[in-house]
């Protein structure tokens, strides 16, 4: 996305749409590929025991990301 791009939000329909033509999206994708962008390398992360326990028992974000001890 760039400044000035139009985003269409349909709340009742629960959709978000970037209002660009397929041709414009293809052009932008080609520009990014020319730059040689690649994802960042994986990094070592220290995760606490509490966070590991939460991750093991948490529901999805759609369900509130709360702990479900019945899992």
N, CA, C and O atoms as a Tripos MOL2 file, in Angstrom:
@<TRIPOS>MOLECULE
protein
  284   283    71     0     0
PROTEIN
NO_CHARGES

@<TRIPOS>ATOM
      1 N           0.8300   -1.1720    0.0000 N.3       1 UNK1
      2 CA          0.0000    0.0000    0.0000 C.3       1 UNK1
      3 C           0.8780    1.2390    0.0000 C.2       1 UNK1
      4 O           1.9980    1.2360    0.5100 O.2       1 UNK1
      5 N           0.3480    2.2700   -0.5730 N.am      2 UNK2
      6 CA          1.0410    3.5550   -0.6310 C.3       2 UNK2
      7 C           0.0940    4.6440   -0.1510 C.2       2 UNK2
      8 O          -1.1250    4.4700   -0.1540 O.2       2 UNK2
      9 N           0.6680    5.7700    0.2620 N.am      3 UNK3
     10 CA         -0.1610    6.9080    0.6470 C.3       3 UNK3
     11 C          -1.0800    7.2680   -0.5100 C.2       3 UNK3
     12 O          -0.6470    7.3380   -1.6600 O.2       3 UNK3
     13 N          -2.3360    7.4930   -0.2000 N.am      4 UNK4
     14 CA         -3.3020    7.8890   -1.2150 C.3       4 UNK4
     15 C          -4.0920    6.7340   -1.8060 C.2       4 UNK4
     16 O          -5.0830    6.9670   -2.4990 O.2       4 UNK4
     17 N          -3.6810    5.4810   -1.5520 N.am      5 UNK5
     18 CA         -4.4470    4.3420   -2.0410 C.3       5 UNK5
     19 C          -5.8060    4.3210   -1.3530 C.2       5 UNK5
     20 O          -5.9290    4.6710   -0.1790 O.2       5 UNK5
     21 N          -6.8120    3.9110   -2.0950 N.am      6 UNK6
     22 CA         -8.1690    3.8500   -1.5670 C.3       6 UNK6
     23 C          -8.4320    2.4500   -1.0110 C.2       6 UNK6
     24 O          -8.1700    1.4390   -1.6630 O.2       6 UNK6
     25 N          -8.9530    2.4280    0.2060 N.am      7 UNK7
     26 CA         -9.3320    1.1700    0.8400 C.3       7 UNK7
     27 C         -10.8350    1.1960    1.0420 C.2       7 UNK7
     28 O         -11.3780    2.1280    1.6360 O.2       7 UNK7
     29 N         -11.5050    0.1610    0.5400 N.am      8 UNK8
     30 CA        -12.9520    0.0680    0.6850 C.3       8 UNK8
     31 C         -13.2550   -0.8790    1.8460 C.2       8 UNK8
     32 O         -12.8210   -2.0310    1.8480 O.2       8 UNK8
     33 N         -14.0050   -0.3810    2.8360 N.am      9 UNK9
     34 CA        -14.3500   -1.1760    4.0070 C.3       9 UNK9
     35 C         -15.8560   -1.3820    4.0300 C.2       9 UNK9
     36 O         -16.6230   -0.4190    4.0610 O.2       9 UNK9
     37 N         -16.2720   -2.6360    4.0130 N.am     10 UNK10
     38 CA        -17.6880   -2.9940    4.0700 C.3      10 UNK10
     39 C         -17.9230   -3.6980    5.4050 C.2      10 UNK10
     40 O         -17.6920   -4.9000    5.5340 O.2      10 UNK10
     41 N         -18.3840   -2.9370    6.3920 N.am     11 UNK11
     42 CA        -18.5450   -3.4910    7.7390 C.3      11 UNK11
     43 C         -19.6140   -4.5900    7.7760 C.2      11 UNK11
     44 O         -19.3490   -5.6610    8.3200 O.2      11 UNK11
     45 N         -20.8050   -4.3660    7.2210 N.am     12 UNK12
     46 CA        -21.7960   -5.4530    7.2690 C.3      12 UNK12
     47 C         -21.3180   -6.7070    6.5170 C.2      12 UNK12
     48 O         -21.5960   -7.8300    6.9390 O.2      12 UNK12
     49 N         -20.6060   -6.5080    5.4150 N.am     13 UNK13
     50 CA        -20.1020   -7.6350    4.6320 C.3      13 UNK13
     51 C         -18.8040   -8.2060    5.1660 C.2      13 UNK13
     52 O         -18.3350   -9.2400    4.6910 O.2      13 UNK13
     53 N         -18.2110   -7.5290    6.1650 N.am     14 UNK14
     54 CA        -16.9770   -7.9530    6.8150 C.3      14 UNK14
     55 C         -15.8290   -8.1420    5.8170 C.2      14 UNK14
     56 O         -15.1320   -9.1560    5.8310 O.2      14 UNK14
     57 N         -15.6510   -7.1200    4.9370 N.am     15 UNK15
     58 CA        -14.5600   -7.1860    3.9660 C.3      15 UNK15
     59 C         -13.7680   -5.8820    3.9520 C.2      15 UNK15
     60 O         -14.2900   -4.8110    4.2620 O.2      15 UNK15
     61 N         -12.5050   -6.0020    3.5860 N.am     16 UNK16
     62 CA        -11.6320   -4.8530    3.3440 C.3      16 UNK16
     63 C         -11.0000   -5.1020    1.9870 C.2      16 UNK16
     64 O         -10.4830   -6.1880    1.7250 O.2      16 UNK16
     65 N         -11.0420   -4.0950    1.1220 N.am     17 UNK17
     66 CA        -10.5510   -4.2650   -0.2480 C.3      17 UNK17
     67 C          -9.6680   -3.0850   -0.6290 C.2      17 UNK17
     68 O         -10.0630   -1.9310   -0.4650 O.2      17 UNK17
     69 N          -8.4780   -3.3720   -1.1360 N.am     18 UNK18
     70 CA         -7.5910   -2.3480   -1.6660 C.3      18 UNK18
     71 C          -8.0330   -2.0800   -3.0980 C.2      18 UNK18
     72 O          -7.9360   -2.9600   -3.9540 O.2      18 UNK18
     73 N          -8.5170   -0.8710   -3.3620 N.am     19 UNK19
     74 CA         -9.1090   -0.5440   -4.6610 C.3      19 UNK19
     75 C          -8.0330   -0.2160   -5.6860 C.2      19 UNK19
     76 O          -7.8220    0.9440   -6.0370 O.2      19 UNK19
     77 N          -7.3520   -1.2650   -6.1610 N.am     20 UNK20
     78 CA         -6.3510   -1.1260   -7.2210 C.3      20 UNK20
     79 C          -6.6250   -2.1660   -8.2880 C.2      20 UNK20
     80 O          -7.1160   -3.2580   -8.0000 O.2      20 UNK20
     81 N          -6.3060   -1.8200   -9.5090 N.am     21 UNK21
     82 CA         -6.5000   -2.7730  -10.5980 C.3      21 UNK21
     83 C          -5.4550   -3.8840  -10.5090 C.2      21 UNK21
     84 O          -4.4070   -3.7220   -9.8840 O.2      21 UNK21
     85 N          -5.7570   -5.0010  -11.1390 N.am     22 UNK22
     86 CA         -4.8000   -6.1120  -11.1730 C.3      22 UNK22
     87 C          -3.5080   -5.6830  -11.8590 C.2      22 UNK22
     88 O          -2.4270   -6.1330  -11.4800 O.2      22 UNK22
     89 N          -3.6120   -4.8110  -12.8700 N.am     23 UNK23
     90 CA         -2.4290   -4.3310  -13.5770 C.3      23 UNK23
     91 C          -1.5250   -3.5200  -12.6460 C.2      23 UNK23
     92 O          -0.3040   -3.6770  -12.6670 O.2      23 UNK23
     93 N          -2.1340   -2.6490  -11.8280 N.am     24 UNK24
     94 CA         -1.3520   -1.8470  -10.8830 C.3      24 UNK24
     95 C          -0.6940   -2.7300   -9.8330 C.2      24 UNK24
     96 O           0.4660   -2.5170   -9.4820 O.2      24 UNK24
     97 N          -1.4240   -3.7170   -9.3310 N.am     25 UNK25
     98 CA         -0.8390   -4.6410   -8.3590 C.3      25 UNK25
     99 C           0.3450   -5.3950   -8.9640 C.2      25 UNK25
    100 O           1.3640   -5.5860   -8.3000 O.2      25 UNK25
    101 N           0.2130   -5.8220  -10.2180 N.am     26 UNK26
    102 CA          1.3010   -6.5400  -10.8920 C.3      26 UNK26
    103 C           2.5130   -5.6330  -11.0740 C.2      26 UNK26
    104 O           3.6520   -6.0740  -10.9150 O.2      26 UNK26
    105 N           2.2720   -4.3720  -11.4060 N.am     27 UNK27
    106 CA          3.3680   -3.4150  -11.5700 C.3      27 UNK27
    107 C           4.1050   -3.2140  -10.2540 C.2      27 UNK27
    108 O           5.3360   -3.2240  -10.2190 O.2      27 UNK27
    109 N           3.3630   -3.0350   -9.1870 N.am     28 UNK28
    110 CA          3.9880   -2.8360   -7.8760 C.3      28 UNK28
    111 C           4.7550   -4.0780   -7.4220 C.2      28 UNK28
    112 O           5.8380   -3.9730   -6.8460 O.2      28 UNK28
    113 N           4.1870   -5.2410   -7.6840 N.am     29 UNK29
    114 CA          4.8640   -6.4830   -7.3220 C.3      29 UNK29
    115 C           6.1900   -6.6050   -8.0760 C.2      29 UNK29
    116 O           7.2020   -7.0090   -7.5020 O.2      29 UNK29
    117 N           6.1780   -6.2560   -9.3530 N.am     30 UNK30
    118 CA          7.3970   -6.3120  -10.1660 C.3      30 UNK30
    119 C           8.4450   -5.3290   -9.6440 C.2      30 UNK30
    120 O           9.6340   -5.6470   -9.6180 O.2      30 UNK30
    121 N           8.0090   -4.1380   -9.2270 N.am     31 UNK31
    122 CA          8.9340   -3.1470   -8.6650 C.3      31 UNK31
    123 C           9.6050   -3.6860   -7.4050 C.2      31 UNK31
    124 O          10.8080   -3.5090   -7.2170 O.2      31 UNK31
    125 N           8.8360   -4.3390   -6.5480 N.am     32 UNK32
    126 CA          9.3920   -4.8990   -5.3160 C.3      32 UNK32
    127 C          10.3810   -6.0180   -5.6210 C.2      32 UNK32
    128 O          11.4150   -6.1360   -4.9630 O.2      32 UNK32
    129 N          10.0610   -6.8390   -6.6170 N.am     33 UNK33
    130 CA         10.9570   -7.9350   -6.9700 C.3      33 UNK33
    131 C          12.2750   -7.4170   -7.5330 C.2      33 UNK33
    132 O          13.3180   -8.0330   -7.3140 O.2      33 UNK33
    133 N          12.2500   -6.2890   -8.2600 N.am     34 UNK34
    134 CA         13.4780   -5.6860   -8.7840 C.3      34 UNK34
    135 C          14.3990   -5.2400   -7.6590 C.2      34 UNK34
    136 O          15.6220   -5.2790   -7.7930 O.2      34 UNK34
    137 N          13.8030   -4.8150   -6.5470 N.am     35 UNK35
    138 CA         14.6020   -4.3630   -5.4130 C.3      35 UNK35
    139 C          15.2950   -5.5230   -4.7030 C.2      35 UNK35
    140 O          16.2060   -5.3130   -3.9020 O.2      35 UNK35
    141 N          14.8650   -6.7290   -4.9970 N.am     36 UNK36
    142 CA         15.5010   -7.8960   -4.4020 C.3      36 UNK36
    143 C          15.1390   -8.0970   -2.9470 C.2      36 UNK36
    144 O          15.9290   -8.6510   -2.1830 O.2      36 UNK36
    145 N          13.9640   -7.6580   -2.5530 N.am     37 UNK37
    146 CA         13.5480   -7.7970   -1.1660 C.3      37 UNK37
    147 C          13.3620   -9.2670   -0.8190 C.2      37 UNK37
    148 O          12.7730  -10.0300   -1.5840 O.2      37 UNK37
    149 N          13.8680   -9.6470    0.3340 N.am     38 UNK38
    150 CA         13.6370  -10.9890    0.8610 C.3      38 UNK38
    151 C          13.2580  -10.8520    2.3380 C.2      38 UNK38
    152 O          13.6310   -9.8780    2.9900 O.2      38 UNK38
    153 N          12.5210  -11.8220    2.8550 N.am     39 UNK39
    154 CA         12.1610  -11.7460    4.2730 C.3      39 UNK39
    155 C          13.3900  -11.7710    5.1660 C.2      39 UNK39
    156 O          14.4430  -12.2830    4.7860 O.2      39 UNK39
    157 N          13.2410  -11.2140    6.3450 N.am     40 UNK40
    158 CA         14.3380  -11.1990    7.3130 C.3      40 UNK40
    159 C          14.6960  -12.6330    7.7100 C.2      40 UNK40
    160 O          13.8570  -13.5330    7.6680 O.2      40 UNK40
    161 N          15.9450  -12.8190    8.0910 N.am     41 UNK41
    162 CA         16.3880  -14.1400    8.5260 C.3      41 UNK41
    163 C          15.7470  -14.4660    9.8730 C.2      41 UNK41
    164 O          15.5140  -13.5720   10.6870 O.2      41 UNK41
    165 N          15.4610  -15.7550   10.1050 N.am     42 UNK42
    166 CA         14.9130  -16.1260   11.4160 C.3      42 UNK42
    167 C          15.8800  -15.7270   12.5230 C.2      42 UNK42
    168 O          17.0960  -15.7410   12.3290 O.2      42 UNK42
    169 N          15.3480  -15.3790   13.6590 N.am     43 UNK43
    170 CA         16.1940  -14.9700   14.7620 C.3      43 UNK43
    171 C          15.8750  -15.7980   16.0020 C.2      43 UNK43
    172 O          14.7780  -16.3390   16.1400 O.2      43 UNK43
    173 N          16.8200  -15.8830   16.8720 N.am     44 UNK44
    174 CA         16.6510  -16.6090   18.1290 C.3      44 UNK44
    175 C          15.8130  -15.7460   19.0620 C.2      44 UNK44
    176 O          16.1280  -14.5770   19.2860 O.2      44 UNK44
    177 N          14.7610  -16.3150   19.5970 N.am     45 UNK45
    178 CA         13.8940  -15.5780   20.5040 C.3      45 UNK45
    179 C          13.8110  -16.3100   21.8310 C.2      45 UNK45
    180 O          13.6090  -17.5240   21.8680 O.2      45 UNK45
    181 N          13.9640  -15.5810   22.8990 N.am     46 UNK46
    182 CA         13.8140  -16.1460   24.2290 C.3      46 UNK46
    183 C          12.3570  -15.9910   24.6400 C.2      46 UNK46
    184 O          11.8570  -14.8760   24.7910 O.2      46 UNK46
    185 N          11.6800  -17.1220   24.8190 N.am     47 UNK47
    186 CA         10.2690  -17.1100   25.1760 C.3      47 UNK47
    187 C          10.1320  -17.6650   26.5830 C.2      47 UNK47
    188 O          10.6240  -18.7520   26.8860 O.2      47 UNK47
    189 N           9.4560  -16.9070   27.4400 N.am     48 UNK48
    190 CA          9.2960  -17.3210   28.8330 C.3      48 UNK48
    191 C           8.3940  -18.5510   28.9350 C.2      48 UNK48
    192 O           7.6100  -18.8430   28.0320 O.2      48 UNK48
    193 N           8.5230  -19.2460   30.0270 N.am     49 UNK49
    194 CA          7.6820  -20.4130   30.2840 C.3      49 UNK49
    195 C           6.2130  -20.0120   30.3460 C.2      49 UNK49
    196 O           5.3480  -20.7480   29.8700 O.2      49 UNK49
    197 N           5.9290  -18.8600   30.9260 N.am     50 UNK50
    198 CA          4.5460  -18.3840   31.0200 C.3      50 UNK50
    199 C           3.9550  -18.1530   29.6300 C.2      50 UNK50
    200 O           2.8010  -18.5010   29.3830 O.2      50 UNK50
    201 N           4.7320  -17.5730   28.7310 N.am     51 UNK51
    202 CA          4.2340  -17.3290   27.3770 C.3      51 UNK51
    203 C           4.0410  -18.6360   26.6240 C.2      51 UNK51
    204 O           3.0900  -18.7670   25.8530 O.2      51 UNK51
    205 N           4.9220  -19.6030   26.8340 N.am     52 UNK52
    206 CA          4.7630  -20.9160   26.2000 C.3      52 UNK52
    207 C           3.4780  -21.5820   26.6820 C.2      52 UNK52
    208 O           2.7530  -22.1810   25.8880 O.2      52 UNK52
    209 N           3.1930  -21.4810   27.9820 N.am     53 UNK53
    210 CA          1.9720  -22.0660   28.5330 C.3      53 UNK53
    211 C           0.7420  -21.3700   27.9600 C.2      53 UNK53
    212 O          -0.2360  -22.0290   27.6080 O.2      53 UNK53
    213 N           0.7840  -20.0600   27.8660 N.am     54 UNK54
    214 CA         -0.3390  -19.3040   27.2870 C.3      54 UNK54
    215 C          -0.5610  -19.7400   25.8400 C.2      54 UNK54
    216 O          -1.6960  -19.9960   25.4370 O.2      54 UNK54
    217 N           0.5100  -19.8260   25.0610 N.am     55 UNK55
    218 CA          0.4000  -20.2070   23.6500 C.3      55 UNK55
    219 C          -0.1900  -21.6020   23.4910 C.2      55 UNK55
    220 O          -0.9290  -21.8620   22.5410 O.2      55 UNK55
    221 N           0.1330  -22.4950   24.4140 N.am     56 UNK56
    222 CA         -0.3690  -23.8590   24.3280 C.3      56 UNK56
    223 C          -1.8640  -23.9450   24.5900 C.2      56 UNK56
    224 O          -2.5320  -24.8330   24.0590 O.2      56 UNK56
    225 N          -2.4050  -23.0330   25.4030 N.am     57 UNK57
    226 CA         -3.8080  -23.1160   25.7970 C.3      57 UNK57
    227 C          -4.6900  -21.9960   25.2750 C.2      57 UNK57
    228 O          -5.8880  -21.9930   25.5560 O.2      57 UNK57
    229 N          -4.1470  -21.0440   24.5250 N.am     58 UNK58
    230 CA         -4.9350  -19.9020   24.0690 C.3      58 UNK58
    231 C          -5.8170  -20.2620   22.8860 C.2      58 UNK58
    232 O          -5.4370  -21.0620   22.0310 O.2      58 UNK58
    233 N          -6.9980  -19.6630   22.8480 N.am     59 UNK59
    234 CA         -7.8850  -19.8350   21.7070 C.3      59 UNK59
    235 C          -7.4370  -18.8780   20.5960 C.2      59 UNK59
    236 O          -6.5230  -18.0760   20.7910 O.2      59 UNK59
    237 N          -8.0750  -18.9660   19.4520 N.am     60 UNK60
    238 CA         -7.7280  -18.0810   18.3390 C.3      60 UNK60
    239 C          -8.1240  -16.6410   18.6610 C.2      60 UNK60
    240 O          -8.9160  -16.3900   19.5690 O.2      60 UNK60
    241 N          -7.5650  -15.7090   17.9090 N.am     61 UNK61
    242 CA         -7.9120  -14.2970   18.0950 C.3      61 UNK61
    243 C          -9.3970  -14.0690   17.8290 C.2      61 UNK61
    244 O         -10.0190  -13.2070   18.4500 O.2      61 UNK61
    245 N          -9.9600  -14.8400   16.9070 N.am     62 UNK62
    246 CA        -11.3850  -14.7070   16.5920 C.3      62 UNK62
    247 C         -12.2580  -15.0870   17.7820 C.2      62 UNK62
    248 O         -13.4030  -14.6460   17.8820 O.2      62 UNK62
    249 N         -11.7160  -15.9090   18.6900 N.am     63 UNK63
    250 CA        -12.4690  -16.3240   19.8830 C.3      63 UNK63
    251 C         -12.0140  -15.5660   21.1200 C.2      63 UNK63
    252 O         -12.4010  -15.9170   22.2340 O.2      63 UNK63
    253 N         -11.1960  -14.5280   20.9420 N.am     64 UNK64
    254 CA        -10.8060  -13.6750   22.0530 C.3      64 UNK64
    255 C          -9.4170  -13.9150   22.5970 C.2      64 UNK64
    256 O          -8.9750  -13.1930   23.4900 O.2      64 UNK64
    257 N          -8.7060  -14.9240   22.0760 N.am     65 UNK65
    258 CA         -7.3420  -15.2420   22.5100 C.3      65 UNK65
    259 C          -7.2500  -15.4280   24.0230 C.2      65 UNK65
    260 O          -6.2910  -15.0010   24.6660 O.2      65 UNK65
    261 N          -8.2620  -16.0680   24.5600 N.am     66 UNK66
    262 CA         -8.2740  -16.3530   25.9980 C.3      66 UNK66
    263 C          -7.8220  -17.7860   26.2340 C.2      66 UNK66
    264 O          -7.8510  -18.6080   25.3180 O.2      66 UNK66
    265 N          -7.4090  -18.0820   27.4450 N.am     67 UNK67
    266 CA         -6.9690  -19.4440   27.7590 C.3      67 UNK67
    267 C          -8.1650  -20.3740   27.8430 C.2      67 UNK67
    268 O          -9.1820  -20.0480   28.4560 O.2      67 UNK67
    269 N          -8.0290  -21.5300   27.2240 N.am     68 UNK68
    270 CA         -9.0680  -22.5510   27.2580 C.3      68 UNK68
    271 C          -8.4380  -23.7860   27.8720 C.2      68 UNK68
    272 O          -7.7220  -24.5230   27.1940 O.2      68 UNK68
    273 N          -8.6970  -24.0140   29.1370 N.am     69 UNK69
    274 CA         -8.0570  -25.1150   29.8610 C.3      69 UNK69
    275 C          -8.6340  -26.4720   29.5120 C.2      69 UNK69
    276 O          -8.1070  -27.4940   29.9500 O.2      69 UNK69
    277 N          -9.7140  -26.5070   28.7270 N.am     70 UNK70
    278 CA        -10.3000  -27.7770   28.3150 C.3      70 UNK70
    279 C          -9.5820  -28.4000   27.1220 C.2      70 UNK70
    280 O          -9.9250  -29.5100   26.7130 O.2      70 UNK70
    281 N          -8.6180  -27.7250   26.5700 N.am     71 UNK71
    282 CA         -7.8930  -28.2420   25.3880 C.3      71 UNK71
    283 C          -6.9910  -29.3710   25.7780 C.2      71 UNK71
    284 O          -6.3020  -29.9330   24.9270 O.2      71 UNK71
@<TRIPOS>BOND
     1     1     2 1
     2     2     3 1
     3     3     4 2
     4     3     5 am
     5     5     6 1
     6     6     7 1
     7     7     8 2
     8     7     9 am
     9     9    10 1
    10    10    11 1
    11    11    12 2
    12    11    13 am
    13    13    14 1
    14    14    15 1
    15    15    16 2
    16    15    17 am
    17    17    18 1
    18    18    19 1
    19    19    20 2
    20    19    21 am
    21    21    22 1
    22    22    23 1
    23    23    24 2
    24    23    25 am
    25    25    26 1
    26    26    27 1
    27    27    28 2
    28    27    29 am
    29    29    30 1
    30    30    31 1
    31    31    32 2
    32    31    33 am
    33    33    34 1
    34    34    35 1
    35    35    36 2
    36    35    37 am
    37    37    38 1
    38    38    39 1
    39    39    40 2
    40    39    41 am
    41    41    42 1
    42    42    43 1
    43    43    44 2
    44    43    45 am
    45    45    46 1
    46    46    47 1
    47    47    48 2
    48    47    49 am
    49    49    50 1
    50    50    51 1
    51    51    52 2
    52    51    53 am
    53    53    54 1
    54    54    55 1
    55    55    56 2
    56    55    57 am
    57    57    58 1
    58    58    59 1
    59    59    60 2
    60    59    61 am
    61    61    62 1
    62    62    63 1
    63    63    64 2
    64    63    65 am
    65    65    66 1
    66    66    67 1
    67    67    68 2
    68    67    69 am
    69    69    70 1
    70    70    71 1
    71    71    72 2
    72    71    73 am
    73    73    74 1
    74    74    75 1
    75    75    76 2
    76    75    77 am
    77    77    78 1
    78    78    79 1
    79    79    80 2
    80    79    81 am
    81    81    82 1
    82    82    83 1
    83    83    84 2
    84    83    85 am
    85    85    86 1
    86    86    87 1
    87    87    88 2
    88    87    89 am
    89    89    90 1
    90    90    91 1
    91    91    92 2
    92    91    93 am
    93    93    94 1
    94    94    95 1
    95    95    96 2
    96    95    97 am
    97    97    98 1
    98    98    99 1
    99    99   100 2
   100    99   101 am
   101   101   102 1
   102   102   103 1
   103   103   104 2
   104   103   105 am
   105   105   106 1
   106   106   107 1
   107   107   108 2
   108   107   109 am
   109   109   110 1
   110   110   111 1
   111   111   112 2
   112   111   113 am
   113   113   114 1
   114   114   115 1
   115   115   116 2
   116   115   117 am
   117   117   118 1
   118   118   119 1
   119   119   120 2
   120   119   121 am
   121   121   122 1
   122   122   123 1
   123   123   124 2
   124   123   125 am
   125   125   126 1
   126   126   127 1
   127   127   128 2
   128   127   129 am
   129   129   130 1
   130   130   131 1
   131   131   132 2
   132   131   133 am
   133   133   134 1
   134   134   135 1
   135   135   136 2
   136   135   137 am
   137   137   138 1
   138   138   139 1
   139   139   140 2
   140   139   141 am
   141   141   142 1
   142   142   143 1
   143   143   144 2
   144   143   145 am
   145   145   146 1
   146   146   147 1
   147   147   148 2
   148   147   149 am
   149   149   150 1
   150   150   151 1
   151   151   152 2
   152   151   153 am
   153   153   154 1
   154   154   155 1
   155   155   156 2
   156   155   157 am
   157   157   158 1
   158   158   159 1
   159   159   160 2
   160   159   161 am
   161   161   162 1
   162   162   163 1
   163   163   164 2
   164   163   165 am
   165   165   166 1
   166   166   167 1
   167   167   168 2
   168   167   169 am
   169   169   170 1
   170   170   171 1
   171   171   172 2
   172   171   173 am
   173   173   174 1
   174   174   175 1
   175   175   176 2
   176   175   177 am
   177   177   178 1
   178   178   179 1
   179   179   180 2
   180   179   181 am
   181   181   182 1
   182   182   183 1
   183   183   184 2
   184   183   185 am
   185   185   186 1
   186   186   187 1
   187   187   188 2
   188   187   189 am
   189   189   190 1
   190   190   191 1
   191   191   192 2
   192   191   193 am
   193   193   194 1
   194   194   195 1
   195   195   196 2
   196   195   197 am
   197   197   198 1
   198   198   199 1
   199   199   200 2
   200   199   201 am
   201   201   202 1
   202   202   203 1
   203   203   204 2
   204   203   205 am
   205   205   206 1
   206   206   207 1
   207   207   208 2
   208   207   209 am
   209   209   210 1
   210   210   211 1
   211   211   212 2
   212   211   213 am
   213   213   214 1
   214   214   215 1
   215   215   216 2
   216   215   217 am
   217   217   218 1
   218   218   219 1
   219   219   220 2
   220   219   221 am
   221   221   222 1
   222   222   223 1
   223   223   224 2
   224   223   225 am
   225   225   226 1
   226   226   227 1
   227   227   228 2
   228   227   229 am
   229   229   230 1
   230   230   231 1
   231   231   232 2
   232   231   233 am
   233   233   234 1
   234   234   235 1
   235   235   236 2
   236   235   237 am
   237   237   238 1
   238   238   239 1
   239   239   240 2
   240   239   241 am
   241   241   242 1
   242   242   243 1
   243   243   244 2
   244   243   245 am
   245   245   246 1
   246   246   247 1
   247   247   248 2
   248   247   249 am
   249   249   250 1
   250   250   251 1
   251   251   252 2
   252   251   253 am
   253   253   254 1
   254   254   255 1
   255   255   256 2
   256   255   257 am
   257   257   258 1
   258   258   259 1
   259   259   260 2
   260   259   261 am
   261   261   262 1
   262   262   263 1
   263   263   264 2
   264   263   265 am
   265   265   266 1
   266   266   267 1
   267   267   268 2
   268   267   269 am
   269   269   270 1
   270   270   271 1
   271   271   272 2
   272   271   273 am
   273   273   274 1
   274   274   275 1
   275   275   276 2
   276   275   277 am
   277   277   278 1
   278   278   279 1
   279   279   280 2
   280   279   281 am
   281   281   282 1
   282   282   283 1
   283   283   284 2
@<TRIPOS>SUBSTRUCTURE
     1 UNK1         2 RESIDUE 1 A UNK
     2 UNK2         6 RESIDUE 1 A UNK
     3 UNK3        10 RESIDUE 1 A UNK
     4 UNK4        14 RESIDUE 1 A UNK
     5 UNK5        18 RESIDUE 1 A UNK
     6 UNK6        22 RESIDUE 1 A UNK
     7 UNK7        26 RESIDUE 1 A UNK
     8 UNK8        30 RESIDUE 1 A UNK
     9 UNK9        34 RESIDUE 1 A UNK
    10 UNK10       38 RESIDUE 1 A UNK
    11 UNK11       42 RESIDUE 1 A UNK
    12 UNK12       46 RESIDUE 1 A UNK
    13 UNK13       50 RESIDUE 1 A UNK
    14 UNK14       54 RESIDUE 1 A UNK
    15 UNK15       58 RESIDUE 1 A UNK
    16 UNK16       62 RESIDUE 1 A UNK
    17 UNK17       66 RESIDUE 1 A UNK
    18 UNK18       70 RESIDUE 1 A UNK
    19 UNK19       74 RESIDUE 1 A UNK
    20 UNK20       78 RESIDUE 1 A UNK
    21 UNK21       82 RESIDUE 1 A UNK
    22 UNK22       86 RESIDUE 1 A UNK
    23 UNK23       90 RESIDUE 1 A UNK
    24 UNK24       94 RESIDUE 1 A UNK
    25 UNK25       98 RESIDUE 1 A UNK
    26 UNK26      102 RESIDUE 1 A UNK
    27 UNK27      106 RESIDUE 1 A UNK
    28 UNK28      110 RESIDUE 1 A UNK
    29 UNK29      114 RESIDUE 1 A UNK
    30 UNK30      118 RESIDUE 1 A UNK
    31 UNK31      122 RESIDUE 1 A UNK
    32 UNK32      126 RESIDUE 1 A UNK
    33 UNK33      130 RESIDUE 1 A UNK
    34 UNK34      134 RESIDUE 1 A UNK
    35 UNK35      138 RESIDUE 1 A UNK
    36 UNK36      142 RESIDUE 1 A UNK
    37 UNK37      146 RESIDUE 1 A UNK
    38 UNK38      150 RESIDUE 1 A UNK
    39 UNK39      154 RESIDUE 1 A UNK
    40 UNK40      158 RESIDUE 1 A UNK
    41 UNK41      162 RESIDUE 1 A UNK
    42 UNK42      166 RESIDUE 1 A UNK
    43 UNK43      170 RESIDUE 1 A UNK
    44 UNK44      174 RESIDUE 1 A UNK
    45 UNK45      178 RESIDUE 1 A UNK
    46 UNK46      182 RESIDUE 1 A UNK
    47 UNK47      186 RESIDUE 1 A UNK
    48 UNK48      190 RESIDUE 1 A UNK
    49 UNK49      194 RESIDUE 1 A UNK
    50 UNK50      198 RESIDUE 1 A UNK
    51 UNK51      202 RESIDUE 1 A UNK
    52 UNK52      206 RESIDUE 1 A UNK
    53 UNK53      210 RESIDUE 1 A UNK
    54 UNK54      214 RESIDUE 1 A UNK
    55 UNK55      218 RESIDUE 1 A UNK
    56 UNK56      222 RESIDUE 1 A UNK
    57 UNK57      226 RESIDUE 1 A UNK
    58 UNK58      230 RESIDUE 1 A UNK
    59 UNK59      234 RESIDUE 1 A UNK
    60 UNK60      238 RESIDUE 1 A UNK
    61 UNK61      242 RESIDUE 1 A UNK
    62 UNK62      246 RESIDUE 1 A UNK
    63 UNK63      250 RESIDUE 1 A UNK
    64 UNK64      254 RESIDUE 1 A UNK
    65 UNK65      258 RESIDUE 1 A UNK
    66 UNK66      262 RESIDUE 1 A UNK
    67 UNK67      266 RESIDUE 1 A UNK
    68 UNK68      270 RESIDUE 1 A UNK
    69 UNK69      274 RESIDUE 1 A UNK
    70 UNK70      278 RESIDUE 1 A UNK
    71 UNK71      282 RESIDUE 1 A UNK
